[in-house]
């Protein structure tokens, strides 16, 4: 097991990674945050175009919505001692015909287990979007994202599956009002207790 003091050297390795550079039209720029003291993990998909440009995870409208969902300030969200942010792919994969491409497949097998092992204090993992489900909720991965999120109490309080907070999901949010009514109050209370 990797002890906390070794996390900084592991993060340095991750930030220098070029394993899938040949497949990244915009080049590698791993975007993540972590600290051994973090108690909340955001397991996202991959950084978007704006996050790639700034080097700041969720540095876009998705991040604004996610912070509202969690009930945290920008300062709290970007404090790695409170919240670790580890997408399934650390680099922006580029845009496809219907939004951003999926995370590169090379990234998670290379880094994820070691990074998670180096975060011993995580008490709540927020699994965001379809691409994070197979790793964090393998038994639910065959279900639809809606079914998995609707069954959130089965994984609570250690894990919470969430839809992606992208504005592209406005239709989903409108069609599933139970999400705001049931899930948001619970997650905000849990996050407050951990922060």
N, C-alpha and C positions, 0 to 999 in steps of 0.2 A: 504494500500500500504506500502511496506517495504521501509523505507528511506535508503539512501546510507550508513550511518554509521552502519546499521545492516547487510550489506553484508558480512563483515568479519566473523561475528558469523555464518551466514548461510553457508558460504564456509567451516568453521570449521566442521559444522554438516555434510555437503556433504562428506568431506574428511574422516570422521569417519564412513560413511555408510557401512553397511554389509547386507542390505536387500536381496540381491540375492547371498550371499556368497556360499550357498549350490549348486548353479548352475555354479559357476566359477571355473574351474579346476585349474587355477593359483592363485586363491584367489582374494579378492577385493583390488583394488588400484585405487580409483577415480582419473582421470587425467583430469584437466580442468584449466582454468585461467580466472579471471574476476576482474574488478575494476569498481567502479561506474562511473569513468570518461571515460570509453571506449565508442567509437563512432561506432566501427565496431564489429559485432558479426559473428563469424564463427560457424555455426550450422552444425557440422559434424555428423558422424555415431557413432563410438566407437573407442577407442584407439586400435592400433595394438600391436603386440608382442613387438616391440622395444619401443614404447611409454610406455607400461606397465612396461618394465624393467627399463627405465630411469625416469619415472614419468613426462616426458615432452611431451606435445601434439604434434602430427605430427613430431615426432623425427625420420624421415625416409625419403625415396625417395619421398613419397607423399608430405611431408612437403616442401622439396626442390622445387618440381614442383609448389606447391600452392604458395609459396613465389614469384616465378618467375611470376606466373599468376597475382599476386597482385602488383608486382613491389615494394616489400618491402624487407628490409634487415632482417637478422635473429634477430638482436637487436630490430627492430621495431615490428616484428612479435611476439616476446616473451615479449613485454612490455604490461602488462595488462591494463595500463592506456590508451593505444591506441586500442588494440584488445582483445576482450573477446573470449574465445574458450570454447564452451559448446556442447560437443557431445550429441547425443540422449541417449547414454548409457555411463556412466563415467568409466566403467571398461572393460578391455579386455575380450571379450566373449569366446575366444579360436578359434582355426582354424577348419573349416569344410572341406568337400570334395572339395569345389571349392573356397577356400579363407576363410577369417575370417567369423565367424558366425554373424548373425544380432545382434544389440544391445539388451541387456536384456529388456524385456517389463516393468519391475517393475520401472525402473529408471526414465523415463520421467514423469509419473504421480506423482511420489513422489516429484520431485525436480524442474522440468522445469518451471512451471508457477511462482513459488516463485522467482527463480533466474532471470527470464526475467523481472519480476516486479521490481526487485532490480537494474536493469540496465536502468535507465530512459534516458540516453543520446545516446542510439543506434540509428544511422541514416541509417546504411546499414547492412542488414543481408544477409550473404552468405550461402545459403542452399546447402550443399554439399552431393550429393548422394541420392539414392532412399529412404533410411530409414529416412531422415530428412524431406522429402516432405510432408507427411501427416500432420505433426504438423504445419509446417510453411506455407505451400501452400495447404490447404486441398481441395480447388476446383480443383487443378491441379493434385492431387495425383492419380486420375484414369488414367491420361495420361501416356504415356511412358516418361522416363527421357529425351530422345532425343527431344520429342515434347515439353516438358516443358522448357528445356533449349533453344530450338529454339524460343520459345515465350517469351524470357527474357524481351523484352521491355514492356510487359504487366505489369510487377511487378516493373520495374525500376522507380525511383532510390532508392527506399527503400529496395527492396529485389532482390536478384539475384540467381536464381537456377544454380548450377554448377554440372558437372559430378565429380565423385571422381577423385582426381589427381593421383591415383595409377598408377604405370607402367602397371598394368593389363588393363588399359584403353587406351593403345597406339593405338590399332586397332580402337577404337571409335574416337579418336582424328584425326587419319589419314583419316577416312571416313567422318569426319565433319569439313573440313577446314574453314568453315564459323565461327567456334567457335574462332579460333585464329585471324581471320581477323576482326570480328565484336565485339565480346564480350571482348576480352582481352584489346584492347585500351580503351574501355569505362570503364571497371572496374579499370584499372590502373589510369585513370584520376580521377575517383571518389574517390578512396582510397587516392590519393595524396591530394585531396581537404579536406579530413577528417583528415589526419595525419598532 
